[in-house]
Amino acid sequence: MKNIKHLAVSATLATLALGLTGCAGMSHQDKATAVGAGAGAVIGGALTGGSAAGVVGGAAVGGVVGNQAGKTN
C-alpha cells in the first residue's frame, strides 16, 4: 500500500510540474523554478518513502536550485 501512495504522490507532482512548464506567460527562470520544484518534490518523496516533509522539503530545495539555474545573467 505504501508503494501505491508513493507512486500516486510522485505522479501527481510530476504532472503538476509539467503542467506549470506549459504556461505561455512564464519566463525561462519561472519555468526552471517550477521544473526544479517538481523534480525536487518527486526526489524528496522517493528518498523519504513519500513523507510529506520529504516532498515539501524536496520541492523547496528543487525550486531554489531551479530558480538559480534559470538565471540568464
C-alpha positions in Angstrom: 0.0 0.0 0.0 2.9 2.3 0.8 4.3 1.9 -2.8 0.9 2.9 -4.3 0.8 6.0 -2.2 4.4 6.9 -3.1 3.6 6.3 -6.8 0.5 8.4 -6.7 2.3 11.4 -5.0 5.2 11.2 -7.4 2.9 11.0 -10.5 0.8 13.9 -9.2 3.7 16.1 -8.6 5.4 15.3 -11.9 2.1 16.1 -13.7 1.8 19.4 -11.9 5.4 20.4 -12.7 4.9 19.5 -16.4 1.6 21.5 -16.4 3.3 24.5 -15.0 6.0 24.5 -17.6 3.5 24.8 -20.3 2.2 28.2 -19.2 2.9 30.7 -22.0 3.4 33.7 -19.8 6.2 32.2 -17.7 9.7 33.4 -18.1 12.6 31.0 -18.5 13.5 31.4 -14.9 9.9 30.8 -13.7 9.8 27.6 -15.8 13.1 26.4 -14.4 11.8 27.1 -10.9 8.7 25.1 -11.5 10.6 22.2 -13.0 13.1 22.2 -10.2 10.3 22.2 -7.6 8.5 19.4 -9.3 11.7 17.3 -9.6 12.7 18.1 -6.1 9.3 17.0 -4.7 9.5 13.7 -6.6 13.1 13.0 -5.5 12.3 14.1 -1.9 9.3 11.9 -1.7 11.2 9.0 -3.2 14.1 9.4 -0.7 11.8 9.6 2.3 9.2 7.0 1.4 6.6 9.5 0.4 6.6 11.5 3.6 5.0 15.0 3.4 8.1 16.6 4.9 10.3 15.0 2.3 8.1 16.1 -0.6 7.8 19.7 0.7 11.5 19.9 1.5 12.5 18.5 -1.8 10.2 20.9 -3.6 11.7 23.9 -1.7 15.2 22.9 -2.4 14.5 22.0 -6.0 12.7 25.3 -6.6 15.7 27.3 -5.3 18.1 25.2 -7.4 15.9 25.6 -10.5 15.5 29.3 -9.9 19.2 29.8 -9.7 19.9 27.6 -12.7 17.3 29.5 -14.8 19.0 32.9 -14.3 20.2 34.4 -17.6 22.9 36.8 -16.4 
